[in-house]
């Protein structure tokens, strides 16, 4: 892992790939729908990494830290998995 983490070319390629194909998704934690209004916009939210503004990222991280949101990163190239 250390060898990969020091490969500048690989890291740049990964950043570019994530920016193009990465999608941040969030869902409300079960039982928190009525309790939280400040993150209500993110109860069922999805946006590509390349277009998400920093203030929205901070709101998602705050909701996750306060255990109101489940936030995941997936790739558009991934097949949808059955739920």
DSSP file (Angstrom, degrees, kcal/mol; ACC not computed):
  #  RESIDUE AA STRUCTURE BP1 BP2  ACC     N-H-->O    O-->H-N    N-H-->O    O-->H-N    TCO  KAPPA ALPHA  PHI   PSI    X-CA   Y-CA   Z-CA
    1    1 A X     >        0   0    0      0, 0.0     4,-2.7     0, 0.0     5,-0.2   0.000 360.0 360.0 360.0 -38.9    0.0    0.0    0.0
    2    2 A X  H  >  +     0   0    0      1,-0.2     4,-1.1     2,-0.2     5,-0.1   0.911 360.0  52.2 -60.9 -41.0    2.8    2.4    0.8
    3    3 A X  H  4 S+     0   0    0      1,-0.2     3,-0.4     2,-0.2     4,-0.3   0.912 112.0  45.9 -61.9 -42.6    4.2    1.9   -2.7
    4    4 A X  H >4 S+     0   0    0      1,-0.2     3,-1.3     2,-0.2    -2,-0.2   0.894 108.5  55.9 -66.6 -39.8    0.9    2.7   -4.3
    5    5 A X  H 3< S+     0   0    0     -4,-2.7    -1,-0.2     1,-0.3    -2,-0.2   0.699 107.6  49.9 -68.9 -17.9    0.3    5.8   -2.0
    6    6 A X  T 3< S+     0   0    0     -4,-1.1     2,-1.1    -3,-0.4    -1,-0.3   0.428  82.3 103.2 -98.9  -0.1    3.6    7.3   -3.2
    7    7 A X    <>  -     0   0    0     -3,-1.3     4,-2.5    -4,-0.3     5,-0.2  -0.724  52.4-170.4 -86.4  99.7    2.9    6.8   -6.9
    8    8 A X  H  > S+     0   0    0     -2,-1.1     4,-2.3     1,-0.2     5,-0.2   0.865  83.0  52.1 -61.2 -40.5    2.0   10.3   -8.0
    9    9 A X  H  > S+     0   0    0      2,-0.2     4,-2.2     1,-0.2    -1,-0.2   0.921 111.4  46.9 -64.2 -44.4    0.8    9.3  -11.5
   10   10 A X  H  > S+     0   0    0      2,-0.2     4,-2.5     1,-0.2    -2,-0.2   0.924 111.8  50.4 -62.8 -45.6   -1.5    6.6  -10.0
   11   11 A X  H  X S+     0   0    0     -4,-2.5     4,-2.4     1,-0.2    -2,-0.2   0.892 110.6  49.4 -61.8 -40.4   -2.9    9.0   -7.4
   12   12 A X  H  X S+     0   0    0     -4,-2.3     4,-2.4     2,-0.2    -1,-0.2   0.913 110.8  49.9 -64.9 -42.0   -3.7   11.6  -10.1
   13   13 A X  H  X S+     0   0    0     -4,-2.2     4,-2.3     1,-0.2    -2,-0.2   0.898 111.2  49.2 -63.4 -40.2   -5.4    9.1  -12.3
   14   14 A X  H  X S+     0   0    0     -4,-2.5     4,-2.7     2,-0.2     5,-0.2   0.908 110.2  50.8 -65.5 -42.1   -7.5    7.9   -9.3
   15   15 A X  H  X S+     0   0    0     -4,-2.4     4,-2.5     1,-0.2    -2,-0.2   0.934 112.0  47.0 -60.0 -46.2   -8.5   11.5   -8.4
   16   16 A X  H  X S+     0   0    0     -4,-2.4     4,-1.9     2,-0.2    -1,-0.2   0.906 112.3  49.9 -63.2 -41.4   -9.5   12.1  -12.0
   17   17 A X  H  X S+     0   0    0     -4,-2.3     4,-3.0     2,-0.2     5,-0.4   0.924 112.6  46.9 -63.8 -44.7  -11.5    8.9  -12.2
   18   18 A X  H  X S+     0   0    0     -4,-2.7     4,-2.4     1,-0.2    31,-0.4   0.887 110.4  53.1 -64.6 -38.9  -13.3    9.6   -8.9
   19   19 A X  H  < S+     0   0    0     -4,-2.5    31,-1.0    -5,-0.2    -1,-0.2   0.886 117.3  38.1 -63.2 -37.6  -14.1   13.2  -10.0
   20   20 A X  H  < S+     0   0    0     -4,-1.9    -2,-0.2    -5,-0.2    -1,-0.2   0.884 134.5  18.1 -80.6 -39.9  -15.6   11.9  -13.2
   21   21 A X  H  < S+     0   0    0     -4,-3.0    55,-3.0    -5,-0.2     2,-0.2   0.512  92.9 110.0-115.2  -8.0  -17.4    8.7  -12.0
   22   22 A X  E  <  -A   75   0A   0     -4,-2.4    27,-2.5    -5,-0.4     2,-0.4  -0.506  43.5-169.7 -76.7 138.9  -17.7    9.1   -8.2
   23   23 A X  E     -AB  74  48A   0     51,-3.2    51,-2.6    25,-0.3     2,-0.5  -0.996  12.4-148.4-129.7 128.8  -21.2    9.7   -6.8
   24   24 A X  E     -AB  73  47A   0     23,-2.9    23,-2.0    -2,-0.4     2,-0.4  -0.844  21.1-176.3 -95.1 129.9  -22.0   10.6   -3.2
   25   25 A X  E     -AB  72  46A   0     47,-2.7    47,-2.8    -2,-0.5     2,-0.4  -0.961   5.3-173.0-126.1 144.6  -25.3    9.3   -1.9
   26   26 A X  E     -AB  71  45A   0     19,-2.4    19,-2.1    -2,-0.4     2,-0.3  -0.992   4.8-177.3-137.6 148.2  -26.9    9.8    1.4
   27   27 A X  E     -AB  70  44A   0     43,-1.9    43,-3.1    -2,-0.4    17,-0.2  -0.971  35.7-101.1-137.0 150.0  -30.0    8.4    3.1
   28   28 A X  E     -A   69   0A   0     15,-1.6    41,-0.2    -2,-0.3     2,-0.2  -0.463  40.4-109.3 -71.2 143.4  -31.6    9.2    6.5
   29   29 A X    >   -     0   0    0     39,-2.5     3,-2.2    -2,-0.1     4,-0.2  -0.543  47.3 -92.1 -70.2 136.8  -30.8    6.8    9.3
   30   30 A X  T 3  S+     0   0    0      1,-0.3    -1,-0.1    -2,-0.2    -3,-0.0  -0.236 112.3  19.2 -53.0 132.4  -34.0    4.8   10.3
   31   31 A X  T 3  S+     0   0    0     -3,-0.1    -1,-0.3     1,-0.0     3,-0.2   0.364 103.2  89.4  89.6  -4.7  -35.9    6.6   13.0
   32   32 A X    <>  +     0   0    0     -3,-2.2     4,-1.5     1,-0.1     3,-0.3   0.423  53.6  98.1-103.2   0.3  -34.4   10.0   12.4
   33   33 A X  T  4 S+     0   0    0     -4,-0.2    -1,-0.1     1,-0.2    -3,-0.1   0.879  91.2  37.0 -57.7 -41.5  -36.8   11.3    9.8
   34   34 A X  T  4 S+     0   0    0     -3,-0.2    -1,-0.2     1,-0.2    -2,-0.1   0.697 113.4  57.5 -85.1 -19.6  -38.9   13.3   12.4
   35   35 A X  T  4 S+     0   0    0     -3,-0.3     2,-0.6    -4,-0.2    -2,-0.2   0.829  98.9  56.0 -82.7 -33.5  -36.0   14.5   14.6
   36   36 A X     <  +     0   0    0     -4,-1.5    -1,-0.1     1,-0.1    -4,-0.0  -0.890  39.7 158.6-117.4 118.9  -33.8   16.3   12.2
   37   37 A X  S >  S+     0   0    0     -2,-0.6     3,-1.5     2,-0.1     4,-0.3   0.704  70.8  71.0-101.4 -27.0  -34.7   19.2    9.9
   38   38 A X  T 3  S+     0   0    0      1,-0.3     3,-0.1     2,-0.1    -1,-0.1   0.703 110.2  32.8 -69.2 -17.7  -31.3   20.7    9.3
   39   39 A X  T >  S+     0   0    0      1,-0.1     3,-2.0     2,-0.1    -1,-0.3   0.149  82.3 115.3-117.5  18.1  -30.2   17.8    7.1
   40   40 A X  G X   +     0   0    0     -3,-1.5     3,-1.4     1,-0.3     4,-0.3   0.798  68.8  65.1 -59.2 -29.8  -33.7   17.1    5.6
   41   41 A X  G 3  S+     0   0    0     -4,-0.3    -1,-0.3     1,-0.3     3,-0.2   0.703 103.4  48.5 -64.6 -18.0  -32.4   18.0    2.1
   42   42 A X  G X  S+     0   0    0     -3,-2.0     3,-0.6     1,-0.2    -1,-0.3   0.178  73.9 106.6-110.9  15.5  -30.1   15.1    2.3
   43   43 A X  T <  S+     0   0    0     -3,-1.4   -15,-1.6     1,-0.3     2,-0.2   0.838 104.1  10.5 -63.6 -33.1  -32.5   12.3    3.4
   44   44 A X  E 3  S+B   27   0A   0     -4,-0.3     2,-0.3    -3,-0.2    -1,-0.3  -0.667  97.9 149.8-145.3  83.9  -32.4   10.9   -0.2
   45   45 A X  E <   +B   26   0A   0    -19,-2.1   -19,-2.4    -3,-0.6     2,-0.3  -0.888  20.3 173.3-128.6 146.1  -29.6   12.6   -2.0
   46   46 A X  E     +B   25   0A   0     -2,-0.3     2,-0.3   -21,-0.2   -21,-0.2  -0.960   9.6 155.9-152.9 134.6  -27.2   11.8   -4.8
   47   47 A X  E     -B   24   0A   0    -23,-2.0   -23,-2.9    -2,-0.3     2,-0.1  -0.977  41.9-103.4-157.8 147.3  -24.6   14.0   -6.7
   48   48 A X  E >>  -B   23   0A   0     -2,-0.3     3,-1.2   -25,-0.2     4,-1.1  -0.410  28.6-125.1 -71.4 148.3  -21.4   13.5   -8.6
   49   49 A X  T 34 S+     0   0    0    -27,-2.5     3,-0.4   -31,-0.4   -30,-0.1   0.863 107.8  61.1 -61.1 -36.9  -18.2   14.4   -6.8
   50   50 A X  T 34 S+     0   0    0    -31,-1.0    -1,-0.3   -28,-0.4   -31,-0.1   0.689 113.0  35.0 -66.4 -18.5  -17.2   16.7   -9.7
   51   51 A X  T <4 S+     0   0    0     -3,-1.2     2,-0.4   -32,-0.1    -1,-0.2   0.528  86.6 110.8-112.9  -8.4  -20.2   18.9   -9.2
   52   52 A X     <  -     0   0    0     -4,-1.1     2,-0.1    -3,-0.4    -5,-0.0  -0.537  62.9-133.9 -75.8 125.0  -20.8   18.9   -5.4
   53   53 A X    >>  -     0   0    0     -2,-0.4     4,-1.8     1,-0.1     3,-0.6  -0.390  20.0-113.5 -75.8 157.2  -20.0   22.3   -3.8
   54   54 A X  H 3> S+     0   0    0      1,-0.2     4,-2.4     2,-0.2     5,-0.2   0.849 113.5  56.7 -61.1 -37.5  -17.9   22.4   -0.6
   55   55 A X  H 3> S+     0   0    0      1,-0.2     4,-1.7     2,-0.2    -1,-0.2   0.857 107.8  49.1 -65.4 -32.3  -20.8   23.6    1.7
   56   56 A X  H <> S+     0   0    0     -3,-0.6     4,-2.2     2,-0.2    -1,-0.2   0.887 109.1  52.2 -72.1 -38.9  -22.9   20.6    0.6
   57   57 A X  H  X S+     0   0    0     -4,-1.8     4,-2.5     1,-0.2    -2,-0.2   0.921 109.1  50.3 -60.5 -44.5  -20.0   18.2    1.4
   58   58 A X  H  X S+     0   0    0     -4,-2.4     4,-2.3     1,-0.2    -1,-0.2   0.885 108.9  51.7 -62.5 -38.9  -19.7   19.8    4.8
   59   59 A X  H  X S+     0   0    0     -4,-1.7     4,-2.4     2,-0.2    -1,-0.2   0.898 110.1  49.2 -64.7 -40.1  -23.4   19.4    5.5
   60   60 A X  H  X S+     0   0    0     -4,-2.2     4,-2.1     2,-0.2    -2,-0.2   0.925 111.9  48.0 -64.6 -44.2  -23.2   15.7    4.5
   61   61 A X  H  X S+     0   0    0     -4,-2.5     4,-2.8     2,-0.2    -2,-0.2   0.882 111.1  51.5 -64.3 -37.5  -20.2   15.1    6.8
   62   62 A X  H  X S+     0   0    0     -4,-2.3     4,-2.3     2,-0.2    -2,-0.2   0.928 110.0  49.1 -64.2 -44.6  -22.0   16.9    9.6
   63   63 A X  H  <>S+     0   0    0     -4,-2.4     5,-3.1     1,-0.2     6,-1.5   0.867 113.7  46.6 -62.4 -36.8  -25.1   14.7    9.2
   64   64 A X  H ><5S+     0   0    0     -4,-2.1     3,-1.6     4,-0.2    -2,-0.2   0.919 111.5  50.6 -70.7 -44.0  -23.0   11.6    9.1
   65   65 A X  H 3<5S+     0   0    0     -4,-2.8    -2,-0.2     1,-0.3    -1,-0.2   0.871 110.7  49.1 -61.5 -37.7  -21.0   12.6   12.2
   66   66 A X  T 3<5S-     0   0    0     -4,-2.3    -1,-0.3    -5,-0.2    -2,-0.2   0.311 116.4-117.7 -86.1   9.3  -24.2   13.3   14.1
   67   67 A X  T < 5S+     0   0    0     -3,-1.6    -3,-0.2     2,-0.2    -2,-0.1   0.830  85.5 112.4  59.3  38.3  -25.5    9.9   13.1
   68   68 A X  S   <S+     0   0    0     -5,-3.1   -39,-2.5     1,-0.2     2,-0.4   0.629  72.1  43.5-105.6 -23.8  -28.4   11.3   11.1
   69   69 A X  E     -A   28   0A   0     -6,-1.5     2,-0.6   -41,-0.2   -41,-0.2  -0.941  63.9-144.0-127.2 145.0  -27.3   10.3    7.6
   70   70 A X  E     -A   27   0A   0    -43,-3.1   -43,-1.9    -2,-0.4     2,-0.5  -0.953  28.8-168.9 -99.7 119.6  -25.7    7.2    6.0
   71   71 A X  E     +A   26   0A   0     -2,-0.6     2,-0.3   -45,-0.2   -45,-0.2  -0.939   8.3 175.6-116.3 130.6  -23.3    8.6    3.4
   72   72 A X  E     -A   25   0A   0    -47,-2.8   -47,-2.7    -2,-0.5     2,-0.5  -0.937  23.6-141.1-131.9 154.9  -21.6    6.3    0.8
   73   73 A X  E     +A   24   0A   0     -2,-0.3     2,-0.3   -49,-0.2   -49,-0.2  -0.969  30.1 166.5-112.1 127.8  -19.4    6.8   -2.2
   74   74 A X  E     -A   23   0A   0    -51,-2.6   -51,-3.2    -2,-0.5     2,-0.4  -0.896  32.8-115.2-134.4 167.6  -20.0    4.7   -5.2
   75   75 A X  E >   -A   22   0A   0     -2,-0.3     3,-2.0   -53,-0.2   -53,-0.2  -0.853  14.6-134.7-105.0 139.3  -18.9    4.7   -8.8
   76   76 A X  T 3  S+     0   0    0    -55,-3.0    -1,-0.1    -2,-0.4   -54,-0.1   0.777 107.7  62.6 -58.6 -24.9  -21.3    5.3  -11.7
   77   77 A X  T 3  S+     0   0    0    -56,-0.2    -1,-0.3     2,-0.1     2,-0.2   0.593  83.3  98.7 -79.8 -10.4  -19.6    2.4  -13.4
   78   78 A X  S <  S-     0   0    0     -3,-2.0     2,-0.2     1,-0.1     3,-0.0  -0.517  79.7-117.0 -75.8 143.8  -20.7    0.0  -10.7
   79   79 A X        -     0   0    0     -2,-0.2     2,-0.2     1,-0.1    -4,-0.1  -0.545  37.7 -97.2 -75.5 147.2  -23.7   -2.1  -11.3
   80   80 A X        -     0   0    0     -2,-0.2     2,-0.4     1,-0.1    -1,-0.1  -0.463  39.6-141.4 -64.4 131.6  -26.7   -1.6   -9.1
   81   81 A X        -     0   0    0     -2,-0.2    -1,-0.1     1,-0.1    -3,-0.0  -0.768  22.7-104.4 -96.0 141.6  -26.7   -4.1   -6.3
   82   82 A X              0   0    0     -2,-0.4    -1,-0.1     1,-0.1     0, 0.0  -0.350 360.0 360.0 -62.8 143.8  -30.0   -5.6   -5.1
   83   83 A X              0   0    0     -3,-0.0    -1,-0.1    -2,-0.0    -2,-0.0   0.439 360.0 360.0 -94.9 360.0  -31.1   -4.2   -1.7
